[in-house]
Amino acid sequence: MKHEWSRYCFLAMARVALVSKNGQVSDTRAAGWNPIVNWDLKPGNVLLDHPDPYAEFPFMCQYPTPKITDFGMAAWTKAGQQTAALKNPQDMRGYGTQDHQPPELIRRDIPFLTLMSFPNPAATRARVNQLIPYRRPPAPVGTADNSPHAGIDSWTAVWQVGLTMQMLMSLELDTIAKGVDFSAADGGRDAPSRAWLRPRYSGRLVELVYQCLHAHPADRIAVDALHDEVMDACAHVQEVFDAAPPWAPGLQDLAAPLDKYPVSANRL
């Protein structure tokens, strides 16, 4: 994946996740907006349209426009809400695509985890239960029995955005093959190794992807902060383009990573 287009795609997905939460490109919620949670953000649902001559940053105009599609597995919901037709989280677990589910979305039963090809289903269930405890109501949310992060919420979309970017950048779509099973078993991982992306991609971009992929929802970057970070990265790409005109028509590759963080750096 081209360095500059990776940021374009990242921004498109982060924006969809932000608007799904707040109904607008803002860190505040639009009046009357009921947050949407999509269970199925994944590479197969990122389609490419013709280049947009009115794209937000001029460098984007020469690239296919990423479009986020397929909201068939989405619902209006709030974490902890118990009055909707689909109760969150108990009626929402297990939906989506195999290999694209963060811990809070996984169904916590051995047959399901076995069907999903988890190599150590018992270890995965034990770790997820320990990480994000949950018992059905009436146990109150926020106690030792019910984690306040057990629900499906914007943090779920953040994880799926991060995983989609990791897959597109690594060109490997099988998370189980990368060892991601959320277990404490030997060989188990919470996220794919950074070796899939380094040193091909810059430190800033890689670390931003991995801020989305923490196993515990509370440890992930917030969706509004994610959107702001990717916007800043896109602005820097445009600075690089503007500093070296004129650009020939067509797709371009720069010799260096398109941000201010050296490829050897491993932190933001």
N, C-alpha and C positions, 0 to 999 in steps of 0.2 A: 504494500500500500504506500502510495506517495506520502511523504511527510506532510505536505500542506493539505492534501485532501483528507488525511486522517483527522485533522482538526475541524474541517468543514463537517465531516460526518459526526464527529463527537458533539459539535455544537447543535446539530439538528436533533440528535437524540436527547441531549441534556435539556433542550428547549421544550421538547414534547413532554418530558418528565415534569418540568417546572410548570408548564401550562396545565397539565393534568392535575397537579396538586392545587394550584392557585387560580386557575382560570384566566391567567394573564402572565406576561413576562415581568414578574415582580416577586419580591420576597413577601408580599402581603396578598391575602386572598381577596378576590373580587367578591363584591356583595352578592350573597345568595348562591355562591358557587359551592357545589358538593364535590369534594375531591374524587378523582377517577384513579383507580389503580388498574394497570394493565398487567396481566399475568404472563404475557408472552412476548416481551421485547427480545429479539434475537436477530442474528444476521439475515436469516431468510425473510424477515419482514422489513428489511431496509432495501427499498427499490430505488433505481436510478432513473431520473427524468432528464430531459434536455437541460443544458446549461441555462441558468437564469441570468439574463443581462442586468437585472436589477437586484442581484444578490447583495447581501449586507456589506460584504467587503469586496472590493474590485477583483482581488486575486481569485475569488470563487467563481467568477463569471466564465472562466475557461474550463470548469469542471462539471461533470454530471451532477445534478441536484439530488441529494439524498432525501428520500421521502419515507417516513415511518408509517407503516401500514398495519392493517389487521388488528382492529380493536374488538374482535369477536370475543376474546377472553379478557374482558374488562368489566368493571362494575363501579357504580357510584357507591362509595363507602367511606366510613371513617374507622380508624383502628379502635377496637373495643366496642363498636356499635353492635347492640344485640337486638335491635328492632327491625332491621332491614330483612328483606326476603332471604338474602345470603348473609348469614352471621359471620362476623370477622373476629377470629380467624378460622373457627372450626369448619365452616362450610366452604372455605376457599382453598384449603390446603390441597396440594396434589394437582392443581390445574396448571396448564402450561406445557412446556416441551421438556422432554428428558434432557438432562445435562444443562438446563437453563434455569434451575430453581435454587434460590438461596435457602439457608437453613429454615427461615420462618415459613417458607412456602412448601417445604417437603412434608409429605404425610409421614407420620411417625409410627409406621408399622412395618414389621419385617417383610411380609409378602410384597408390599408395595416397593420397598427399597430393593428387594431382590429383583423384582420385575424391572426396576430402573437401572439394573446392572451395577449397583453399588457393590464393591468387592467385599466389604465387611459391614453388612447391614445392621447387625446387632451393635457394633461399635459406633456406627453412624447415629443410630437412634439414641444410644446412651449419651453421646457427646452433645447432640442437639438438645436433648431434654435437659442436660446440665447447663448448657449455654443459654437457652431461652426457655425456661420452665413455663409450662402452661397446663392448667386443668380447666375443664369446662366450667362455666358459671354454675352455681353462684359464688365460687371462689373469687374474691375481689381482685381486679387488676392492680398490679403494683406491689403484690405481696410475694413471699417466697414461692407460692404456688403458681402465680400468674405474672410473668414478666410484662412490664409496660410496652415491651418491644415484640410481643408475641404476635401482634396483628400484622396484616398485610397493609403496607402504607408506602409513602413516597420513598422510604429507604429500600423497599423491594425494587422499585424502578431504578434507583441508583445502582444497585448491585447488577441488575440486568444490563444497564447501559455499560457499566464497566466490563462485564463479561463479553458483551457483544464487541466492544472495541478490542479487547484482548484477542478474541477469535479472529476478527478481521485483520488485525495487525500481524498475528502469528501465522495466519492461513491454516490453522488447525482448529477444527470445530468440535473435537471430542474432549470434553472436560475430564471424563473418567480416565481416558488415556493419559491425561496430564496429572493424574493422581488426586483430583479434587473429590473428596468424599466426606469432608467435615468430620472425620473420625480421628480418634487419638491412636489408631492402630499404626503399626509400622508401615511407612510408605504413604500414609494418608496426609492430605493437605487441605488447607482452607482456600487456597488460590493457586493457580498455575505458577510455576517457577518464573522469575523474571528473566531467566536465560532464554525464554522463548522470544523476548523482545529486545534484549540488550546484546550487543551495543548498536543494533540496527536503528533503534529509535532513541531520542534524547531522554535525558534523565527527567526532565519536567513532565513530558508526556507520559512516560512509563509510570512515574509515581502518582500522577493524577488518576490513571487507570486503576492503580492498586489501592488508592484511597476509597474507591468504590467497592472493593472486593473483600473488605473485612467480613468475617463470619458473623460477628455480632452487629446488629443494625445500628446500635448507638455509636459504634466506632467508625462508621462510614461517614464520608463527607456529606453534608446536607445538600439537598438538590439545588437550592438557590446559590450556595457557595460554589457548587460544581459548575453551574451555568456561568457564574462570574469568572471563574478560573479559565474556562474554555474560551469565553469571549476575549479575555486578556491574551490568551495564547494566539487566537486568530488575529488580534490587533497587532501582535508582534510579527506574525507572518507577513501581514500587509506592510509593516515597516521595512522588512527585508526586501520585499518586492519593490517598494517605492525607492529604496536606496540604490537600486541597481537597474534603472531603466535604460533603454527601452526593452520590454520583454517581447520576444518573438511570439507570434500567435501559436496556440497549441499548448499541450501539457509541458510543464517544465519540472526538472528536478534540480534542487540545489545541492551543492557538494557537501554542505554542512547541515547539521540539524537546524531546523527552523525555530530556534528559540535561544534564549540567553543562557541556558544551562548546558555545560559541556557534556558530551556523551559519556564521559567517565564519572560524572556526578550521579549519585544514587538517591538524592533527596531533592525535594522542591527547593 
